[in-house]
């Protein structure tokens, strides 16, 4: 497992997150969820064609249209006990 306690697949494909993208967060913010609404979804982890610096769980980007399929974006089903 990675530093978040999950088995990470960073660098395989971007991981689509349920959070809306909201720009930057204050220093020291832990596990930000972003705004309640928006037009862009957060993606994390990079994919096989990115630079290595993008392929970490800390790297955060966005998809401007979350209703379109992208071959380089997937999602992970997570069960929270």
trRosetta pair geometry for C-beta under 8 A, 3 or more apart (Angstrom, degrees):
i j d omega theta_ij theta_ji phi_ij phi_ji
1 4 7.6 -117 169 73 99 57
1 5 5.2 6 161 -160 141 31
1 6 5.8 131 -148 62 98 7
1 7 5.5 -75 -100 -69 64 57
1 8 7.6 94 -160 -11 48 82
2 5 7.4 -59 70 2 59 18
2 6 6.2 -17 38 65 95 62
2 7 7.3 129 -8 -127 83 19
2 8 4.1 27 -25 -12 136 128
2 10 7.7 78 -83 -9 153 119
2 57 6.2 130 132 -18 156 141
3 57 7.3 -156 51 49 97 138
4 8 7.3 97 40 -65 109 114
4 57 6.1 -124 -15 152 130 167
6 76 8.0 99 166 141 143 156
6 78 7.4 -43 -115 -116 143 118
8 45 7.3 -167 -172 -120 103 123
8 57 6.0 -89 -126 -58 141 117
9 12 4.4 -38 160 18 101 134
9 13 7.4 2 122 35 116 71
9 15 7.4 122 66 -66 96 116
9 45 7.1 46 86 -179 64 148
9 76 7.7 160 23 -77 119 126
10 44 7.9 -60 -108 138 94 83
10 45 4.1 -134 -119 -151 73 93
10 46 6.3 50 -175 47 82 92
10 55 4.8 121 153 173 96 74
10 56 5.8 40 -167 -109 155 20
10 57 5.9 -101 -73 -50 130 67
11 45 6.8 -101 -21 167 40 86
11 46 5.6 6 -92 92 48 106
11 47 6.9 102 -172 -145 29 18
11 48 6.4 74 164 -85 70 51
11 50 7.5 -131 -126 56 63 106
11 52 7.7 0 -105 -130 120 59
11 55 3.6 40 -78 -154 87 132
12 45 7.7 -17 40 144 71 124
12 47 6.7 -38 108 -135 29 65
12 48 6.5 11 -144 -52 28 91
12 74 7.9 -33 109 28 104 134
13 45 7.6 40 94 101 38 118
13 47 4.5 20 -126 -113 41 107
13 48 7.3 -20 -72 -12 57 86
13 72 5.4 -170 -144 -175 89 51
13 73 6.2 172 163 -104 106 15
13 74 4.6 74 95 4 137 105
14 43 4.1 17 169 172 122 125
14 44 7.0 132 -163 60 74 25
14 45 5.9 150 -134 66 42 88
14 46 6.4 -25 -85 -135 72 4
14 47 5.2 -58 -28 -43 72 103
14 61 7.3 -68 -135 57 132 115
14 70 7.7 -4 51 100 125 132
14 72 5.8 59 9 133 100 85
14 73 4.5 -33 73 -105 106 73
14 74 7.3 147 76 24 54 61
15 43 6.4 152 71 -161 42 69
15 44 5.1 -30 60 65 99 80
15 45 4.7 58 5 17 101 136
15 73 7.7 152 -98 -157 7 69
15 74 6.5 -35 -109 76 55 73
15 75 6.5 98 -163 -118 69 40
15 76 5.9 -14 -145 -7 119 105
16 41 6.2 23 -162 129 89 134
16 42 8.0 124 -165 88 45 55
16 43 5.6 -32 -98 -103 48 86
16 63 7.1 -20 -118 -1 96 140
16 66 7.7 116 -154 -140 121 98
16 73 5.2 72 -54 171 100 109
16 74 6.7 -143 2 100 95 22
16 75 4.5 -50 55 -80 102 93
17 41 6.5 177 68 170 66 93
17 42 4.1 -27 59 84 123 100
17 43 6.5 -174 6 -92 87 29
17 44 6.1 54 -37 -3 122 105
18 41 7.4 -57 -144 -147 16 112
19 22 8.0 -83 161 -2 103 100
19 32 7.6 94 -152 115 154 72
19 33 5.2 -153 -114 -167 113 53
19 34 4.3 114 176 20 105 124
19 41 7.1 121 79 -157 49 68
19 42 4.4 4 77 15 101 130
20 34 4.8 -162 71 124 65 130
20 35 5.2 -62 85 66 124 81
20 36 7.3 9 24 97 138 13
20 37 6.2 91 -60 158 169 14
20 38 3.3 137 -177 26 127 125
20 39 7.9 67 -154 17 109 27
20 40 6.9 98 -166 72 70 53
20 41 6.5 -66 -111 -102 43 51
20 42 7.2 82 128 -20 7 90
21 34 6.2 -82 -117 -137 10 148
21 38 6.0 -168 50 144 60 156
21 40 4.1 -35 33 98 127 103
21 41 6.4 99 -25 152 93 5
21 42 5.2 146 -79 -69 77 70
21 62 3.7 -1 -74 -103 155 138
22 25 7.8 69 89 -69 105 84
22 32 7.9 -120 56 149 120 125
22 34 4.0 162 -1 -151 116 86
22 35 4.4 138 -91 -13 129 93
22 38 6.6 -121 -72 -79 77 147
25 29 4.1 -87 145 44 124 157
25 32 4.5 -125 -94 -66 156 159
26 29 5.2 112 65 -44 72 110
29 32 4.9 29 144 -61 128 109
34 38 7.1 -49 151 -14 123 147
34 42 6.5 -169 -34 -38 149 126
35 38 5.4 113 71 -51 116 110
38 41 7.8 151 89 -71 115 45
39 64 7.1 9 127 -167 95 62
40 62 4.1 47 153 165 121 131
40 63 6.2 173 -160 77 78 42
40 64 5.0 -34 -104 -111 107 42
40 65 7.9 -30 -106 -39 69 27
40 66 7.1 146 -147 -38 32 98
41 62 6.3 154 79 -155 35 79
41 63 5.1 -8 58 49 89 99
41 66 4.1 80 -9 -89 123 127
42 60 5.9 -30 -157 -162 107 101
42 61 7.5 132 -157 77 58 35
42 62 5.8 -49 -101 -99 40 76
43 60 7.6 143 75 -159 44 53
43 61 5.3 -27 66 73 93 85
43 62 6.3 150 14 -112 84 19
43 63 5.6 78 -30 -30 121 95
43 73 5.9 -76 -122 -124 137 114
44 57 5.9 36 159 -152 127 51
44 59 6.5 140 -151 83 69 62
44 60 5.6 -24 -95 -102 87 63
44 61 7.6 161 -84 25 38 69
45 54 8.0 51 129 144 24 74
45 55 6.4 20 175 -148 56 51
45 56 7.1 -134 -120 82 47 16
45 57 6.0 6 -84 -94 84 50
45 59 7.0 161 -57 65 15 97
46 50 4.0 -119 -160 62 108 152
46 51 7.7 -101 -137 64 142 51
46 54 3.5 122 -92 121 125 92
46 55 3.7 -93 66 -80 139 58
46 56 7.2 46 3 10 118 46
46 59 6.1 30 -38 80 99 142
47 50 5.6 104 52 -9 55 107
47 55 7.8 -162 -6 -97 11 94
47 72 4.3 -127 9 -171 176 106
47 73 7.7 -91 -59 -69 135 47
48 72 7.8 -131 30 -133 80 102
49 72 7.2 -70 28 -116 112 140
50 54 3.9 -82 159 67 137 139
50 55 6.0 157 83 -51 118 88
51 54 5.3 100 63 -1 74 101
51 55 7.8 -147 100 -9 44 91
52 55 5.6 -62 -155 31 43 114
53 56 7.3 -40 -175 -2 39 113
53 59 7.0 124 142 -80 64 139
54 59 5.0 178 -152 149 46 165
54 61 7.7 2 -150 -28 108 128
55 59 7.3 20 2 29 11 142
56 59 5.0 102 59 -6 83 99
63 66 5.4 107 94 -85 116 64
63 68 7.8 -153 171 57 120 91
63 70 6.8 -138 -124 -10 130 144
63 73 6.6 19 -73 -94 140 164
65 68 4.8 43 107 4 114 112
69 73 8.0 -165 -168 61 50 104
70 73 4.2 54 74 14 112 112
